[in-house]
Amino acid sequence: MTPEEVGRYAESLPQVKRKGTESRPAWYVHDRLVVRLHDANTLVIRVPLSQREALLDSHPDTFGVPPRMEAHHKVEAYLEQASTPAVCRAIELAWEMQHR
């Protein structure tokens, strides 16, 4: 999956807007983070804690949680080896959580 594909998918969700910078774009709904590009190969995606373990268990090559994110509603997605449907599902979960 590429950053461009991430952007197209995120922007296909209702009321999602691109913010951030050219090198670190981010997508928000109602000014709440959904997903952002951390670096050329890594996304940060907000997900409900109740869903995070299932994502990690189902797609261990796609997602990870570094120690700095353990207490937060976030996962990292590693684009070079990511399952596109899994990343899209995580973005959708983030949108559902943030779209209130």
Biopython code that builds the backbone (N, CA, C, O; Angstrom):
import numpy as np
from Bio.PDB.StructureBuilder import StructureBuilder

atoms = [
    (1, "MET", "N", (0.860, -1.176, 0.000)),
    (1, "MET", "CA", (0.000, 0.000, 0.000)),
    (1, "MET", "C", (0.904, 1.235, 0.000)),
    (1, "MET", "O", (1.958, 1.248, 0.635)),
    (2, "THR", "N", (0.480, 2.255, -0.711)),
    (2, "THR", "CA", (1.268, 3.486, -0.799)),
    (2, "THR", "C", (0.601, 4.599, -0.003)),
    (2, "THR", "O", (-0.593, 4.519, 0.285)),
    (3, "PRO", "N", (1.347, 5.627, 0.355)),
    (3, "PRO", "CA", (0.727, 6.776, 1.020)),
    (3, "PRO", "C", (-0.396, 7.400, 0.187)),
    (3, "PRO", "O", (-1.383, 7.887, 0.739)),
    (4, "GLU", "N", (-0.244, 7.385, -1.134)),
    (4, "GLU", "CA", (-1.285, 7.940, -2.005)),
    (4, "GLU", "C", (-2.578, 7.133, -1.895)),
    (4, "GLU", "O", (-3.670, 7.701, -1.874)),
    (5, "GLU", "N", (-2.450, 5.815, -1.826)),
    (5, "GLU", "CA", (-3.627, 4.954, -1.664)),
    (5, "GLU", "C", (-4.287, 5.184, -0.315)),
    (5, "GLU", "O", (-5.513, 5.184, -0.206)),
    (6, "VAL", "N", (-3.474, 5.380, 0.703)),
    (6, "VAL", "CA", (-4.014, 5.691, 2.035)),
    (6, "VAL", "C", (-4.837, 6.967, 1.963)),
    (6, "VAL", "O", (-5.960, 7.021, 2.465)),
    (7, "GLY", "N", (-4.274, 7.989, 1.336)),
    (7, "GLY", "CA", (-4.973, 9.265, 1.224)),
    (7, "GLY", "C", (-6.282, 9.140, 0.463)),
    (7, "GLY", "O", (-7.299, 9.700, 0.874)),
    (8, "ARG", "N", (-6.262, 8.414, -0.639)),
    (8, "ARG", "CA", (-7.500, 8.237, -1.417)),
    (8, "ARG", "C", (-8.561, 7.512, -0.598)),
    (8, "ARG", "O", (-9.735, 7.879, -0.619)),
    (9, "TYR", "N", (-8.134, 6.478, 0.124)),
    (9, "TYR", "CA", (-9.116, 5.742, 0.928)),
    (9, "TYR", "C", (-9.655, 6.619, 2.066)),
    (9, "TYR", "O", (-10.866, 6.695, 2.271)),
    (10, "ALA", "N", (-8.763, 7.273, 2.796)),
    (10, "ALA", "CA", (-9.204, 8.115, 3.918)),
    (10, "ALA", "C", (-10.160, 9.200, 3.432)),
    (10, "ALA", "O", (-11.190, 9.454, 4.057)),
    (11, "GLU", "N", (-9.818, 9.833, 2.324)),
    (11, "GLU", "CA", (-10.661, 10.920, 1.807)),
    (11, "GLU", "C", (-11.972, 10.421, 1.208)),
    (11, "GLU", "O", (-12.867, 11.222, 0.936)),
    (12, "SER", "N", (-12.099, 9.123, 1.000)),
    (12, "SER", "CA", (-13.364, 8.571, 0.513)),
    (12, "SER", "C", (-14.392, 8.446, 1.642)),
    (12, "SER", "O", (-15.585, 8.275, 1.392)),
    (13, "LEU", "N", (-13.917, 8.534, 2.876)),
    (13, "LEU", "CA", (-14.836, 8.444, 4.018)),
    (13, "LEU", "C", (-15.488, 9.800, 4.251)),
    (13, "LEU", "O", (-14.838, 10.833, 4.088)),
    (14, "PRO", "N", (-16.765, 9.812, 4.631)),
    (14, "PRO", "CA", (-17.477, 11.082, 4.800)),
    (14, "PRO", "C", (-16.788, 12.040, 5.773)),
    (14, "PRO", "O", (-16.387, 11.657, 6.871)),
    (15, "GLN", "N", (-16.666, 13.268, 5.348)),
    (15, "GLN", "CA", (-16.190, 14.396, 6.146)),
    (15, "GLN", "C", (-14.711, 14.325, 6.538)),
    (15, "GLN", "O", (-14.269, 15.088, 7.397)),
    (16, "VAL", "N", (-13.948, 13.430, 5.929)),
    (16, "VAL", "CA", (-12.514, 13.359, 6.212)),
    (16, "VAL", "C", (-11.805, 14.416, 5.385)),
    (16, "VAL", "O", (-12.054, 14.566, 4.188)),
    (17, "LYS", "N", (-10.910, 15.150, 6.051)),
    (17, "LYS", "CA", (-10.143, 16.205, 5.391)),
    (17, "LYS", "C", (-8.653, 15.979, 5.613)),
    (17, "LYS", "O", (-8.218, 15.525, 6.671)),
    (18, "ARG", "N", (-7.893, 16.311, 4.583)),
    (18, "ARG", "CA", (-6.434, 16.195, 4.664)),
    (18, "ARG", "C", (-5.882, 17.450, 5.313)),
    (18, "ARG", "O", (-6.284, 18.568, 4.990)),
    (19, "LYS", "N", (-4.958, 17.243, 6.231)),
    (19, "LYS", "CA", (-4.222, 18.331, 6.870)),
    (19, "LYS", "C", (-2.760, 17.911, 6.918)),
    (19, "LYS", "O", (-2.334, 17.042, 6.157)),
    (20, "GLY", "N", (-2.010, 18.513, 7.791)),
    (20, "GLY", "CA", (-0.603, 18.163, 7.906)),
    (20, "GLY", "C", (0.219, 18.876, 6.853)),
    (20, "GLY", "O", (-0.181, 19.910, 6.320)),
    (21, "THR", "N", (1.372, 18.305, 6.566)),
    (21, "THR", "CA", (2.293, 18.888, 5.603)),
    (21, "THR", "C", (2.425, 17.966, 4.397)),
    (21, "THR", "O", (1.875, 16.865, 4.382)),
    (22, "GLU", "N", (3.151, 18.419, 3.401)),
    (22, "GLU", "CA", (3.381, 17.591, 2.217)),
    (22, "GLU", "C", (4.108, 16.301, 2.593)),
    (22, "GLU", "O", (3.773, 15.232, 2.082)),
    (23, "SER", "N", (5.096, 16.391, 3.480)),
    (23, "SER", "CA", (5.867, 15.206, 3.856)),
    (23, "SER", "C", (5.195, 14.384, 4.954)),
    (23, "SER", "O", (5.487, 13.197, 5.097)),
    (24, "ARG", "N", (4.307, 14.993, 5.726)),
    (24, "ARG", "CA", (3.609, 14.275, 6.801)),
    (24, "ARG", "C", (2.113, 14.587, 6.756)),
    (24, "ARG", "O", (1.581, 15.249, 7.648)),
    (25, "PRO", "N", (1.439, 14.104, 5.705)),
    (25, "PRO", "CA", (0.005, 14.363, 5.628)),
    (25, "PRO", "C", (-0.747, 13.609, 6.722)),
    (25, "PRO", "O", (-0.299, 12.571, 7.209)),
    (26, "ALA", "N", (-1.888, 14.155, 7.088)),
    (26, "ALA", "CA", (-2.748, 13.531, 8.085)),
    (26, "ALA", "C", (-4.189, 13.745, 7.653)),
    (26, "ALA", "O", (-4.504, 14.706, 6.951)),
    (27, "TRP", "N", (-5.051, 12.844, 8.077)),
    (27, "TRP", "CA", (-6.462, 12.930, 7.711)),
    (27, "TRP", "C", (-7.290, 12.944, 8.987)),
    (27, "TRP", "O", (-7.090, 12.143, 9.900)),
    (28, "TYR", "N", (-8.219, 13.878, 9.015)),
    (28, "TYR", "CA", (-9.026, 14.132, 10.206)),
    (28, "TYR", "C", (-10.507, 14.129, 9.852)),
    (28, "TYR", "O", (-10.890, 14.422, 8.720)),
    (29, "VAL", "N", (-11.321, 13.797, 10.824)),
    (29, "VAL", "CA", (-12.756, 13.992, 10.730)),
    (29, "VAL", "C", (-13.148, 14.829, 11.944)),
    (29, "VAL", "O", (-12.841, 14.467, 13.080)),
    (30, "HIS", "N", (-13.823, 15.939, 11.701)),
    (30, "HIS", "CA", (-14.208, 16.871, 12.772)),
    (30, "HIS", "C", (-13.005, 17.259, 13.635)),
    (30, "HIS", "O", (-13.113, 17.318, 14.860)),
    (31, "ASP", "N", (-11.880, 17.518, 13.010)),
    (31, "ASP", "CA", (-10.633, 17.899, 13.687)),
    (31, "ASP", "C", (-10.106, 16.832, 14.640)),
    (31, "ASP", "O", (-9.340, 17.144, 15.552)),
    (32, "ARG", "N", (-10.505, 15.582, 14.440)),
    (32, "ARG", "CA", (-9.998, 14.456, 15.231)),
    (32, "ARG", "C", (-9.186, 13.550, 14.298)),
    (32, "ARG", "O", (-9.643, 13.174, 13.219)),
    (33, "LEU", "N", (-7.997, 13.216, 14.735)),
    (33, "LEU", "CA", (-7.099, 12.406, 13.915)),
    (33, "LEU", "C", (-7.703, 11.045, 13.590)),
    (33, "LEU", "O", (-8.241, 10.357, 14.457)),
    (34, "VAL", "N", (-7.599, 10.678, 12.318)),
    (34, "VAL", "CA", (-7.941, 9.337, 11.864)),
    (34, "VAL", "C", (-6.646, 8.587, 11.560)),
    (34, "VAL", "O", (-6.400, 7.514, 12.111)),
    (35, "VAL", "N", (-5.822, 9.157, 10.682)),
    (35, "VAL", "CA", (-4.569, 8.514, 10.274)),
    (35, "VAL", "C", (-3.584, 9.588, 9.831)),
    (35, "VAL", "O", (-3.979, 10.627, 9.303)),
    (36, "ARG", "N", (-2.293, 9.324, 10.054)),
    (36, "ARG", "CA", (-1.264, 10.235, 9.550)),
    (36, "ARG", "C", (-0.058, 9.417, 9.130)),
    (36, "ARG", "O", (0.209, 8.335, 9.653)),
    (37, "LEU", "N", (0.651, 9.971, 8.174)),
    (37, "LEU", "CA", (1.891, 9.367, 7.717)),
    (37, "LEU", "C", (2.998, 9.795, 8.672)),
    (37, "LEU", "O", (3.294, 10.984, 8.797)),
    (38, "HIS", "N", (3.603, 8.831, 9.341)),
    (38, "HIS", "CA", (4.674, 9.123, 10.295)),
    (38, "HIS", "C", (6.009, 9.279, 9.566)),
    (38, "HIS", "O", (6.784, 10.196, 9.839)),
    (39, "ASP", "N", (6.254, 8.364, 8.640)),
    (39, "ASP", "CA", (7.420, 8.456, 7.758)),
    (39, "ASP", "C", (7.046, 7.764, 6.457)),
    (39, "ASP", "O", (5.899, 7.348, 6.298)),
    (40, "ALA", "N", (7.958, 7.633, 5.542)),
    (40, "ALA", "CA", (7.629, 7.121, 4.208)),
    (40, "ALA", "C", (7.007, 5.729, 4.218)),
    (40, "ALA", "O", (6.325, 5.359, 3.263)),
    (41, "ASN", "N", (7.224, 4.957, 5.268)),
    (41, "ASN", "CA", (6.726, 3.581, 5.329)),
    (41, "ASN", "C", (5.793, 3.309, 6.504)),
    (41, "ASN", "O", (5.313, 2.185, 6.647)),
    (42, "THR", "N", (5.526, 4.290, 7.337)),
    (42, "THR", "CA", (4.778, 4.022, 8.564)),
    (42, "THR", "C", (3.607, 4.976, 8.733)),
    (42, "THR", "O", (3.751, 6.194, 8.628)),
    (43, "LEU", "N", (2.446, 4.392, 8.996)),
    (43, "LEU", "CA", (1.254, 5.170, 9.344)),
    (43, "LEU", "C", (1.015, 5.076, 10.835)),
    (43, "LEU", "O", (1.395, 4.096, 11.475)),
    (44, "VAL", "N", (0.388, 6.093, 11.379)),
    (44, "VAL", "CA", (-0.161, 6.039, 12.730)),
    (44, "VAL", "C", (-1.669, 6.122, 12.556)),
    (44, "VAL", "O", (-2.187, 7.071, 11.966)),
    (45, "ILE", "N", (-2.367, 5.119, 13.075)),
    (45, "ILE", "CA", (-3.822, 5.046, 12.932)),
    (45, "ILE", "C", (-4.446, 4.979, 14.317)),
    (45, "ILE", "O", (-4.039, 4.175, 15.156)),
    (46, "ARG", "N", (-5.446, 5.837, 14.549)),
    (46, "ARG", "CA", (-6.195, 5.771, 15.811)),
    (46, "ARG", "C", (-7.169, 4.619, 15.710)),
    (46, "ARG", "O", (-7.908, 4.515, 14.732)),
    (47, "VAL", "N", (-7.180, 3.762, 16.696)),
    (47, "VAL", "CA", (-8.143, 2.660, 16.726)),
    (47, "VAL", "C", (-8.647, 2.489, 18.151)),
    (47, "VAL", "O", (-7.929, 2.797, 19.103)),
    (48, "PRO", "N", (-9.865, 2.004, 18.308)),
    (48, "PRO", "CA", (-10.346, 1.732, 19.657)),
    (48, "PRO", "C", (-9.469, 0.674, 20.321)),
    (48, "PRO", "O", (-9.086, -0.313, 19.693)),
    (49, "LEU", "N", (-9.160, 0.888, 21.583)),
    (49, "LEU", "CA", (-8.350, -0.104, 22.298)),
    (49, "LEU", "C", (-9.013, -1.477, 22.262)),
    (49, "LEU", "O", (-8.325, -2.497, 22.241)),
    (50, "SER", "N", (-10.334, -1.508, 22.256)),
    (50, "SER", "CA", (-11.059, -2.781, 22.236)),
    (50, "SER", "C", (-10.839, -3.560, 20.938)),
    (50, "SER", "O", (-11.070, -4.769, 20.906)),
    (51, "GLN", "N", (-10.405, -2.901, 19.883)),
    (51, "GLN", "CA", (-10.162, -3.544, 18.591)),
    (51, "GLN", "C", (-8.680, -3.743, 18.281)),
    (51, "GLN", "O", (-8.320, -4.484, 17.366)),
    (52, "ARG", "N", (-7.838, -3.081, 19.043)),
    (52, "ARG", "CA", (-6.413, -3.073, 18.711)),
    (52, "ARG", "C", (-5.789, -4.474, 18.751)),
    (52, "ARG", "O", (-5.078, -4.849, 17.819)),
    (53, "GLU", "N", (-6.033, -5.233, 19.782)),
    (53, "GLU", "CA", (-5.416, -6.561, 19.897)),
    (53, "GLU", "C", (-5.843, -7.477, 18.761)),
    (53, "GLU", "O", (-5.041, -8.270, 18.267)),
    (54, "ALA", "N", (-7.101, -7.373, 18.347)),
    (54, "ALA", "CA", (-7.571, -8.205, 17.237)),
    (54, "ALA", "C", (-6.814, -7.859, 15.955)),
    (54, "ALA", "O", (-6.443, -8.752, 15.193)),
    (55, "LEU", "N", (-6.584, -6.570, 15.715)),
    (55, "LEU", "CA", (-5.799, -6.171, 14.542)),
    (55, "LEU", "C", (-4.384, -6.718, 14.616)),
    (55, "LEU", "O", (-3.860, -7.244, 13.634)),
    (56, "LEU", "N", (-3.770, -6.592, 15.780)),
    (56, "LEU", "CA", (-2.393, -7.067, 15.952)),
    (56, "LEU", "C", (-2.303, -8.576, 15.793)),
    (56, "LEU", "O", (-1.380, -9.081, 15.154)),
    (57, "ASP", "N", (-3.263, -9.305, 16.373)),
    (57, "ASP", "CA", (-3.255, -10.762, 16.280)),
    (57, "ASP", "C", (-3.514, -11.242, 14.861)),
    (57, "ASP", "O", (-2.884, -12.194, 14.400)),
    (58, "SER", "N", (-4.436, -10.589, 14.168)),
    (58, "SER", "CA", (-4.814, -11.014, 12.816)),
    (58, "SER", "C", (-3.788, -10.629, 11.756)),
    (58, "SER", "O", (-3.654, -11.312, 10.741)),
    (59, "HIS", "N", (-3.067, -9.541, 11.988)),
    (59, "HIS", "CA", (-2.142, -9.018, 10.973)),
    (59, "HIS", "C", (-0.829, -8.562, 11.622)),
    (59, "HIS", "O", (-0.517, -7.371, 11.609)),
    (60, "PRO", "N", (-0.061, -9.493, 12.185)),
    (60, "PRO", "CA", (1.167, -9.100, 12.898)),
    (60, "PRO", "C", (2.238, -8.477, 12.008)),
    (60, "PRO", "O", (3.100, -7.754, 12.508)),
    (61, "ASP", "N", (2.205, -8.739, 10.700)),
    (61, "ASP", "CA", (3.180, -8.125, 9.804)),
    (61, "ASP", "C", (2.766, -6.724, 9.369)),
    (61, "ASP", "O", (3.591, -5.949, 8.884)),
    (62, "THR", "N", (1.494, -6.405, 9.541)),
    (62, "THR", "CA", (0.965, -5.111, 9.120)),
    (62, "THR", "C", (1.023, -4.087, 10.242)),
    (62, "THR", "O", (1.373, -2.930, 10.011)),
    (63, "PHE", "N", (0.677, -4.510, 11.473)),
    (63, "PHE", "CA", (0.520, -3.567, 12.588)),
    (63, "PHE", "C", (1.482, -3.851, 13.729)),
    (63, "PHE", "O", (1.924, -4.981, 13.936)),
    (64, "GLY", "N", (1.790, -2.795, 14.456)),
    (64, "GLY", "CA", (2.581, -2.900, 15.670)),
    (64, "GLY", "C", (2.231, -1.756, 16.605)),
    (64, "GLY", "O", (1.639, -0.753, 16.206)),
    (65, "VAL", "N", (2.616, -1.938, 17.860)),
    (65, "VAL", "CA", (2.409, -0.888, 18.860)),
    (65, "VAL", "C", (3.728, -0.680, 19.584)),
    (65, "VAL", "O", (4.082, -1.471, 20.458)),
    (66, "PRO", "N", (4.465, 0.374, 19.235)),
    (66, "PRO", "CA", (5.706, 0.648, 19.937)),
    (66, "PRO", "C", (5.400, 1.088, 21.374)),
    (66, "PRO", "O", (4.292, 1.547, 21.652)),
    (67, "PRO", "N", (6.354, 0.956, 22.274)),
    (67, "PRO", "CA", (6.110, 1.301, 23.675)),
    (67, "PRO", "C", (5.500, 2.692, 23.893)),
    (67, "PRO", "O", (4.676, 2.866, 24.791)),
    (68, "ARG", "N", (5.889, 3.670, 23.092)),
    (68, "ARG", "CA", (5.368, 5.025, 23.284)),
    (68, "ARG", "C", (3.868, 5.126, 23.006)),
    (68, "ARG", "O", (3.232, 6.102, 23.405)),
    (69, "MET", "N", (3.297, 4.133, 22.328)),
    (69, "MET", "CA", (1.869, 4.160, 21.970)),
    (69, "MET", "C", (1.012, 3.214, 22.792)),
    (69, "MET", "O", (-0.204, 3.166, 22.604)),
    (70, "GLU", "N", (1.617, 2.465, 23.693)),
    (70, "GLU", "CA", (0.867, 1.442, 24.414)),
    (70, "GLU", "C", (-0.347, 1.991, 25.159)),
    (70, "GLU", "O", (-1.372, 1.313, 25.231)),
    (71, "ALA", "N", (-0.260, 3.180, 25.705)),
    (71, "ALA", "CA", (-1.368, 3.747, 26.474)),
    (71, "ALA", "C", (-2.340, 4.545, 25.615)),
    (71, "ALA", "O", (-3.294, 5.123, 26.134)),
    (72, "HIS", "N", (-2.109, 4.580, 24.317)),
    (72, "HIS", "CA", (-2.917, 5.407, 23.424)),
    (72, "HIS", "C", (-3.759, 4.550, 22.484)),
    (72, "HIS", "O", (-3.472, 3.371, 22.281)),
    (73, "HIS", "N", (-4.777, 5.140, 21.926)),
    (73, "HIS", "CA", (-5.648, 4.476, 20.958)),
    (73, "HIS", "C", (-4.997, 4.531, 19.576)),
    (73, "HIS", "O", (-5.544, 5.140, 18.657)),
    (74, "LYS", "N", (-3.836, 3.899, 19.427)),
    (74, "LYS", "CA", (-3.106, 3.996, 18.168)),
    (74, "LYS", "C", (-2.384, 2.693, 17.856)),
    (74, "LYS", "O", (-2.012, 1.923, 18.742)),
    (75, "VAL", "N", (-2.203, 2.482, 16.558)),
    (75, "VAL", "CA", (-1.322, 1.429, 16.058)),
    (75, "VAL", "C", (-0.465, 2.039, 14.967)),
    (75, "VAL", "O", (-0.817, 3.061, 14.378)),
    (76, "GLU", "N", (0.651, 1.406, 14.709)),
    (76, "GLU", "CA", (1.437, 1.730, 13.526)),
    (76, "GLU", "C", (1.114, 0.688, 12.469)),
    (76, "GLU", "O", (0.904, -0.485, 12.779)),
    (77, "ALA", "N", (1.076, 1.123, 11.230)),
    (77, "ALA", "CA", (0.928, 0.210, 10.093)),
    (77, "ALA", "C", (2.166, 0.378, 9.222)),
    (77, "ALA", "O", (2.575, 1.497, 8.911)),
    (78, "TYR", "N", (2.754, -0.744, 8.835)),
    (78, "TYR", "CA", (4.003, -0.748, 8.080)),
    (78, "TYR", "C", (3.692, -1.004, 6.605)),
    (78, "TYR", "O", (3.445, -2.139, 6.198)),
    (79, "LEU", "N", (3.708, 0.060, 5.820)),
    (79, "LEU", "CA", (3.185, 0.032, 4.460)),
    (79, "LEU", "C", (3.871, -0.962, 3.534)),
    (79, "LEU", "O", (3.205, -1.554, 2.685)),
    (80, "GLU", "N", (5.165, -1.163, 3.664)),
    (80, "GLU", "CA", (5.877, -2.063, 2.744)),
    (80, "GLU", "C", (5.367, -3.491, 2.811)),
    (80, "GLU", "O", (5.400, -4.208, 1.811)),
    (81, "GLN", "N", (4.895, -3.913, 3.981)),
    (81, "GLN", "CA", (4.405, -5.284, 4.114)),
    (81, "GLN", "C", (2.926, -5.344, 4.493)),
    (81, "GLN", "O", (2.412, -6.409, 4.835)),
    (82, "ALA", "N", (2.254, -4.212, 4.431)),
    (82, "ALA", "CA", (0.876, -4.118, 4.908)),
    (82, "ALA", "C", (-0.120, -4.847, 4.026)),
    (82, "ALA", "O", (-0.002, -4.877, 2.801)),
    (83, "SER", "N", (-1.094, -5.426, 4.685)),
    (83, "SER", "CA", (-2.272, -5.948, 4.007)),
    (83, "SER", "C", (-3.193, -4.753, 3.748)),
    (83, "SER", "O", (-3.650, -4.107, 4.691)),
    (84, "THR", "N", (-3.462, -4.462, 2.487)),
    (84, "THR", "CA", (-4.302, -3.307, 2.148)),
    (84, "THR", "C", (-5.682, -3.394, 2.799)),
    (84, "THR", "O", (-6.129, -2.403, 3.378)),
    (85, "PRO", "N", (-6.377, -4.533, 2.733)),
    (85, "PRO", "CA", (-7.684, -4.597, 3.394)),
    (85, "PRO", "C", (-7.599, -4.363, 4.914)),
    (85, "PRO", "O", (-8.497, -3.760, 5.500)),
    (86, "ALA", "N", (-6.526, -4.839, 5.540)),
    (86, "ALA", "CA", (-6.374, -4.642, 6.989)),
    (86, "ALA", "C", (-6.164, -3.168, 7.322)),
    (86, "ALA", "O", (-6.745, -2.664, 8.283)),
    (87, "VAL", "N", (-5.340, -2.471, 6.539)),
    (87, "VAL", "CA", (-5.115, -1.042, 6.770)),
    (87, "VAL", "C", (-6.408, -0.269, 6.545)),
    (87, "VAL", "O", (-6.741, 0.627, 7.321)),
    (88, "CYS", "N", (-7.133, -0.611, 5.492)),
    (88, "CYS", "CA", (-8.412, 0.064, 5.238)),
    (88, "CYS", "C", (-9.385, -0.179, 6.388)),
    (88, "CYS", "O", (-10.108, 0.733, 6.790)),
    (89, "ARG", "N", (-9.409, -1.389, 6.916)),
    (89, "ARG", "CA", (-10.295, -1.682, 8.053)),
    (89, "ARG", "C", (-9.890, -0.868, 9.274)),
    (89, "ARG", "O", (-10.755, -0.344, 9.976)),
    (90, "ALA", "N", (-8.595, -0.751, 9.541)),
    (90, "ALA", "CA", (-8.131, 0.041, 10.684)),
    (90, "ALA", "C", (-8.505, 1.513, 10.500)),
    (90, "ALA", "O", (-8.925, 2.167, 11.454)),
    (91, "ILE", "N", (-8.357, 2.030, 9.293)),
    (91, "ILE", "CA", (-8.739, 3.425, 9.032)),
    (91, "ILE", "C", (-10.243, 3.596, 9.232)),
    (91, "ILE", "O", (-10.695, 4.603, 9.776)),
    (92, "GLU", "N", (-11.003, 2.616, 8.793)),
    (92, "GLU", "CA", (-12.457, 2.667, 8.988)),
    (92, "GLU", "C", (-12.814, 2.650, 10.477)),
    (92, "GLU", "O", (-13.699, 3.390, 10.908)),
    (93, "LEU", "N", (-12.139, 1.819, 11.259)),
    (93, "LEU", "CA", (-12.361, 1.805, 12.711)),
    (93, "LEU", "C", (-12.031, 3.150, 13.333)),
    (93, "LEU", "O", (-12.744, 3.625, 14.217)),
    (94, "ALA", "N", (-10.947, 3.763, 12.869)),
    (94, "ALA", "CA", (-10.566, 5.087, 13.365)),
    (94, "ALA", "C", (-11.629, 6.109, 13.016)),
    (94, "ALA", "O", (-11.998, 6.935, 13.851)),
    (95, "TRP", "N", (-12.127, 6.060, 11.781)),
    (95, "TRP", "CA", (-13.167, 6.993, 11.355)),
    (95, "TRP", "C", (-14.421, 6.814, 12.208)),
    (95, "TRP", "O", (-15.020, 7.795, 12.647)),
    (96, "GLU", "N", (-14.819, 5.560, 12.443)),
    (96, "GLU", "CA", (-15.999, 5.296, 13.262)),
    (96, "GLU", "C", (-15.828, 5.853, 14.675)),
    (96, "GLU", "O", (-16.756, 6.428, 15.244)),
    (97, "MET", "N", (-14.631, 5.673, 15.231)),
    (97, "MET", "CA", (-14.354, 6.152, 16.587)),
    (97, "MET", "C", (-14.364, 7.676, 16.655)),
    (97, "MET", "O", (-14.874, 8.251, 17.616)),
    (98, "GLN", "N", (-13.814, 8.323, 15.657)),
    (98, "GLN", "CA", (-13.658, 9.772, 15.688)),
    (98, "GLN", "C", (-14.865, 10.527, 15.131)),
    (98, "GLN", "O", (-15.026, 11.716, 15.406)),
    (99, "HIS", "N", (-15.693, 9.870, 14.372)),
    (99, "HIS", "CA", (-16.861, 10.510, 13.747)),
    (99, "HIS", "C", (-18.032, 10.459, 14.724)),
    (99, "HIS", "O", (-18.778, 9.481, 14.764)),
    (100, "ARG", "N", (-18.179, 11.505, 15.494)),
    (100, "ARG", "CA", (-19.272, 11.541, 16.482)),
    (100, "ARG", "C", (-20.178, 12.686, 16.190)),
    (100, "ARG", "O", (-21.160, 12.894, 16.903)),
]
sb = StructureBuilder()
sb.init_structure("model")
sb.init_model(0)
sb.init_chain("A")
sb.init_seg("    ")
for serial, (resi, resn, name, xyz) in enumerate(atoms, 1):
    if name == "N":
        sb.init_residue(resn, " ", resi, " ")
    sb.init_atom(name, np.array(xyz, "f"), 0.0, 1.0, " ", f" {name:<3s}", serial, name[0])
structure = sb.get_structure()
